[in-house]
């Protein structure tokens, strides 16, 4: 039997905006887009990592109450959630490619810890580290 983490989710303020960012700018593809009333299960995958899905979830009932949803939206917008990591073969090349697609970086590529990394945020405020594989 195979086991492991198949989906990890992040909170986004607007699922359509997040979907456009992850697909059009980062090159992910849609895995699942299903609705149940007001709830939408939306996941994307990196084209080279087909066994893992990134959930783009809106904080809302029934998962959390309305007050908590508003608080989570505020925290995400401030960049207070833990950063995500996207591993690439060449950080500088990926930086140039993503900038060309309209990704706004908060840190240009920097050499440190034996690698190269850069930082950007998605439209909801989630922080990302773009790290060159060693």
N, C-alpha and C positions, 0 to 999 in steps of 0.2 A: 504494500500500500504506500502510495506517495503522499507526503504531507508537507505543508509549508504555508507561508503567507501568500495568498493569491491576490488580495486587494488591500490596499491601504488608502485611506481617504484624507482629503483636505477640505476645509470649509471655504466656499466661495460665495461672494455676494450675489453674483448673477451667473447662472449656469450657462446661458447662451454666450455671454462675453468670455467666460472661462474656456468654453469649448472652442471658440474661434481662436483664442490665444494658443492653447495647447496644440491644436491641429494645424492652424495656418502659420504660426510663428515658430513653434518648437518641433513640428513634424510628427507629432503623435497621431494616432488614428483612433477613431471611435471603436470601442469594444461593445458597450451596451448603453442603450438610451431607452429606458422603459419608464412609463408613468403609471402611477396608481393614485388616482384622484389628483390632489395637489402635490404629491410626493413624486420626485423624479430620481431614479437610479441612473446615474450617468458616470460611465467609466471610460478611460482612454488607456491606450498602451503605446509604449515606445516600440517602433517597428522592429528593433533588434532584441526585444525582451518580451516575447509573446506569452510567457507564463505568469506575468504580473500585470495587474491593472491598477491604475491610479483613479480613485473615486473623486469626482468633483461634486461635492455635496453641499447643499444649502442648509444651514442650520435652521430647523423648523420643526413644528410638531409633526408627527408624534415623537420624534427623536428627543427633542428638547422643548420646553415651554417657550412662549413668546418672549418673555423677559430675558431668558438665557440666550435665545437666538439673537436678540439685539446686542447683548453683551459680546457674544462670539463674533458677530459682524464687526464690532468696534475693535476688538483685539486683533482680528485678522488684518483689518485696514491699517493698524499701527505697526504691523510686522512683528507682532508679539508671539506668533506661533513658532515652533522649532523650524529651522531651515531644512529644506529638502536638498538632496545632492543629485546632480546629473553628471555621470562620469562620461568623459569623452576622450578620444584618442589624442586630440590636439586642441588644447584650450583656446589658443589664439585664433586658430582657424574657425572653431565653433563660435567664438565671440564675434568674429567678423561676419560669419554667415547669419547668426541670429540678429545682430545689429542691422544687417541688410534687410531682414524681414520685419524690422520695427520693434524688436525687444529693447527696452530701455534698461541699461545696466547701471547699477549703483557702485560698482567697482570694476575697473579695467583689469585685465589679466596681470597677475603678480606672481613672481617666483617666490616660493617659500615652502618649507618643510619637504624639500626634495621634489616638488611638483609645481604646477602652475594652476591658479584658480582665479575665478572672476565671480561677481555676484549680480543678480538681478531679482526683480520682484514681479509676480504676476499681477493682473489688473485688480485682484482682490487684496493684494498686499502680502501674499505668501512669499517668503524669502527663499531663494534658490542659490546654491553654490554650484558653479560649473567647474568641475575639477578634472584635470588631466590625469588619466590613468598612468600609473607607474609601470 
